[in-house]
Every structure is written in structure tokens, then in C-alpha cells.
Amino acid sequence: PFFHSIQYLLVAWSMQLVERAEREKQLGNPAFFWTESARWFGLNIVIGALLFAALPELVARAGNPTELSMGIVLAAVQLHHFFVDGVIWKLRRATVSQPLMVNLLDSFSPQRTT
């Protein structure tokens, strides 16, 4: 699960970065790349800490053992992941697969001004 999560985050980061850069007309801007990547990394750390540390503790305070609370949270995360995969990763659709077919380094090289 850990390595699958890292893979999932890499794909999601790449897609989000390119889509946001295109929307804000920032392709070819290395400063945007680093700023947006730092924001993405920070959000993932904060949300991960809340999800895997604070939430199980909150559930445990309701009178459940910590191990049971963590199991409940992990099961909920896995179910959510299953449904999200089923909805967004329809790679047969061009609107989903097209952002995956870009070279991220080319998108943020200083020569690119599109």
C-alpha cells in the first residue's frame, strides 16, 4: 500500500501540476513548478497527519481501542480509494489519459512559453 500510495501521489501531482499551469498560463515557469510542488507536498503532509494520526486518535477517544480505530480509518481510506479509482481513472477517455502523456520536465523548462 505504501508504494502504491507513492505512485498514486506522483500521478496525481503530475496531472494537477500540468492542468493548473495550463489554466494559469504558467507552463515554462520553473518558479511556478517549485512553488506549486511545495504547496502540494505541504498539503499532503498536513492531510496525511490529520487522516492517519488525528482521526484515529479521535475515534479512539470515543471508547474504542487505538488499533481498532486505526483499522476503521484505514478501511475507510481503502474504500474511498476504490471508489475514486473507479470514477476518475477511466484511461480509455482522452480527457483523463491526455495529461498523463506529457513530459513534466518539458512542461516546465524555461524555453516553453505556451
C-alpha positions as CSV (number, residue, x, y, z in Angstrom):
1,P,0.0,0.0,0.0
2,F,2.8,2.5,0.7
3,F,4.4,2.2,-2.7
4,H,1.0,2.2,-4.4
5,S,0.3,5.4,-2.5
6,I,3.5,7.0,-3.6
7,Q,2.8,6.0,-7.2
8,Y,-0.8,7.4,-6.9
9,L,0.6,10.7,-5.5
10,L,3.1,11.0,-8.3
11,V,0.5,10.6,-11.0
12,A,-2.0,12.9,-9.2
13,W,0.7,15.6,-8.6
14,S,1.8,15.5,-12.2
15,M,-1.7,15.8,-13.6
16,Q,-2.7,18.6,-11.1
17,L,0.6,20.5,-11.8
18,V,0.2,20.5,-15.6
19,E,-3.5,21.3,-15.5
20,R,-3.1,24.2,-13.1
21,A,-0.1,25.5,-15.0
22,E,-2.1,25.4,-18.3
23,R,-5.1,27.1,-16.6
24,E,-3.0,29.9,-15.1
25,K,-0.7,30.1,-18.2
26,Q,2.4,29.2,-16.3
27,L,3.8,26.5,-18.5
28,G,7.6,27.1,-18.8
29,N,7.8,28.8,-15.5
30,P,10.2,26.9,-13.1
31,A,9.2,29.1,-10.2
32,F,5.6,28.1,-10.5
33,F,6.7,24.4,-10.7
34,W,8.6,24.6,-7.4
35,T,6.0,26.8,-5.6
36,E,3.1,24.6,-6.6
37,S,5.1,21.4,-5.8
38,A,6.0,22.7,-2.3
39,R,2.3,23.6,-1.7
40,W,1.2,20.1,-2.9
41,F,3.8,18.4,-0.7
42,G,2.8,20.5,2.4
43,L,-0.9,19.8,1.8
44,N,-0.2,16.1,1.6
45,I,1.8,16.1,4.8
46,V,-0.9,18.0,6.7
47,I,-3.8,15.9,5.4
48,G,-1.9,12.7,6.0
49,A,-1.2,13.7,9.6
50,L,-4.8,14.5,10.2
51,L,-6.0,11.4,8.5
52,F,-3.6,8.9,10.0
53,A,-2.8,10.4,13.3
54,A,-5.5,12.8,14.5
55,L,-8.5,10.9,13.2
56,P,-7.7,7.5,14.7
57,E,-7.0,9.3,18.0
58,L,-10.4,11.0,17.8
59,V,-12.1,7.7,17.1
60,A,-10.2,6.0,19.9
61,R,-11.4,8.7,22.3
62,A,-14.9,7.5,21.7
63,G,-14.0,4.4,23.7
64,N,-12.5,2.2,21.0
65,P,-9.0,0.6,21.2
66,T,-6.5,2.5,19.2
67,E,-5.8,-0.5,16.9
68,L,-9.5,-0.8,16.1
69,S,-9.7,2.9,15.4
70,M,-6.7,2.8,13.0
71,G,-8.3,-0.2,11.3
72,I,-11.5,1.6,10.8
73,V,-9.8,4.7,9.4
74,L,-7.6,2.5,7.0
75,A,-10.7,0.6,5.8
76,A,-12.4,3.9,5.1
77,V,-9.4,5.2,3.2
78,Q,-9.2,2.0,1.1
79,L,-13.0,2.1,0.3
80,H,-12.6,5.8,-0.7
81,H,-9.6,4.9,-2.9
82,F,-11.6,2.1,-4.6
83,F,-14.4,4.4,-5.5
84,V,-12.2,7.3,-6.6
85,D,-10.2,4.9,-8.8
86,G,-13.4,3.7,-10.3
87,V,-14.6,7.2,-11.2
88,I,-11.5,9.2,-12.3
89,W,-9.1,6.6,-13.8
90,K,-11.0,5.9,-16.9
91,L,-7.9,5.8,-19.0
92,R,-9.8,5.0,-22.2
93,R,-11.2,8.6,-22.1
94,A,-8.8,11.1,-23.8
95,T,-9.7,13.8,-21.2
96,V,-8.3,11.6,-18.5
97,S,-5.3,10.0,-20.3
98,Q,-4.1,13.0,-22.2
99,P,-2.5,14.8,-19.1
100,L,-0.6,11.6,-18.3
101,M,1.1,11.6,-21.7
102,V,3.1,14.7,-21.1
103,N,6.7,15.0,-20.2
104,L,6.6,17.0,-16.9
105,L,10.2,18.3,-17.3
106,D,9.3,19.6,-20.8
107,S,6.3,21.4,-19.4
108,F,8.4,23.5,-17.0
109,S,11.6,24.1,-19.0
110,P,12.4,27.8,-19.3
111,Q,12.2,27.5,-23.1
112,R,8.5,26.7,-23.0
113,T,6.3,29.8,-23.1
114,T,2.9,28.3,-24.3
